[in-house]
Amino acid sequence: MRTSSIRTGDIVYCNKRGRTFHAKVHKFNADGTIYVVPIERNISYRHVEASEIADHWARSTTTRRGAPAAKTQPTLELPLALEACTRGGVYD
């Protein structure tokens, strides 16, 4: 598999020596080795080569913190809110 589209934080499906497992990409080495953190238990492999990657899922670049709010909540006008508090309710 070509590693040009794989970034840190992506999920990869690896086949290393016949053992298949999912892993999260941790970092890249200059010689083409990809350091991973296995998601599944009982896997001790911490690095894979490009030929050992069977599938790849890219991490979404949009985060909730950075995304603008889809809809803004309507706010009460200050005089209306103060009047509701002093009278005991809106429907009085």
C-alpha positions as CSV (number, residue, x, y, z in Angstrom):
1,M,0.0,0.0,0.0
2,R,1.2,3.5,-0.7
3,T,1.8,5.4,2.5
4,S,1.5,8.9,1.1
5,S,-2.2,9.2,2.3
6,I,-1.5,7.7,5.7
7,R,-1.2,10.3,8.5
8,T,-0.6,10.2,12.2
9,G,-3.8,9.1,14.1
10,D,-5.2,7.1,11.2
11,I,-6.4,3.5,11.7
12,V,-4.7,0.8,9.7
13,Y,-5.4,-2.9,9.3
14,C,-2.1,-4.8,9.3
15,N,-1.1,-8.3,8.3
16,K,2.3,-9.1,9.9
17,R,3.6,-12.6,9.6
18,G,0.0,-14.0,9.2
19,R,-1.4,-12.2,12.2
20,T,-4.0,-9.6,11.3
21,F,-4.8,-6.7,13.6
22,H,-6.0,-3.1,13.7
23,A,-3.7,-0.4,14.9
24,K,-3.5,3.4,15.2
25,V,-0.6,5.1,13.5
26,H,1.8,6.7,16.0
27,K,4.7,8.1,13.8
28,F,6.7,7.6,10.6
29,N,10.4,6.8,10.3
30,A,12.6,8.1,7.5
31,D,13.3,4.6,6.2
32,G,9.6,3.9,5.7
33,T,8.8,2.1,8.9
34,I,5.5,3.0,10.4
35,Y,5.2,2.9,14.2
36,V,1.8,1.8,15.4
37,V,-0.2,1.2,18.6
38,P,-2.2,-2.0,18.3
39,I,-5.9,-1.6,19.2
40,E,-6.5,-5.3,19.8
41,R,-5.2,-7.2,22.8
42,N,-2.4,-9.8,22.6
43,I,-0.5,-8.0,19.8
44,S,3.1,-7.1,20.5
45,Y,4.0,-5.6,17.1
46,R,4.8,-1.9,17.3
47,H,6.0,-1.2,13.8
48,V,5.0,-2.3,10.3
49,E,6.2,-1.9,6.7
50,A,4.1,-0.5,3.9
51,S,3.7,-3.9,2.4
52,E,2.2,-5.2,5.6
53,I,-0.7,-2.7,5.6
54,A,-3.9,-4.3,4.2
55,D,-6.4,-1.4,4.7
56,H,-6.5,2.2,5.9
57,W,-9.1,4.5,7.4
58,A,-8.4,8.2,7.6
59,R,-9.1,10.1,10.7
60,S,-11.6,12.9,10.2
61,T,-10.0,16.3,10.2
62,T,-13.0,18.2,11.5
63,T,-13.3,18.3,15.3
64,R,-16.3,19.4,17.4
65,R,-14.2,22.1,19.2
66,G,-13.1,23.8,15.9
67,A,-16.4,23.5,14.1
68,P,-18.8,26.4,14.2
69,A,-22.2,25.9,15.8
70,A,-24.8,24.8,13.4
71,K,-27.7,26.7,15.0
72,T,-27.6,29.3,17.6
73,Q,-30.0,29.1,20.5
74,P,-32.4,32.0,20.8
75,T,-31.7,34.1,23.8
76,L,-34.2,36.0,25.8
77,E,-34.0,39.8,25.8
78,L,-32.8,41.1,29.1
79,P,-35.9,43.2,30.0
80,L,-38.2,40.3,29.2
81,A,-36.1,38.0,31.4
82,L,-36.1,40.4,34.3
83,E,-39.8,41.0,34.0
84,A,-40.4,37.2,34.1
85,C,-38.3,36.9,37.2
86,T,-40.0,39.7,39.1
87,R,-43.6,38.6,38.2
88,G,-42.9,34.9,39.1
89,G,-43.4,33.6,35.6
90,V,-43.9,34.3,32.0
91,Y,-47.6,33.4,31.9
92,D,-48.8,35.5,34.8
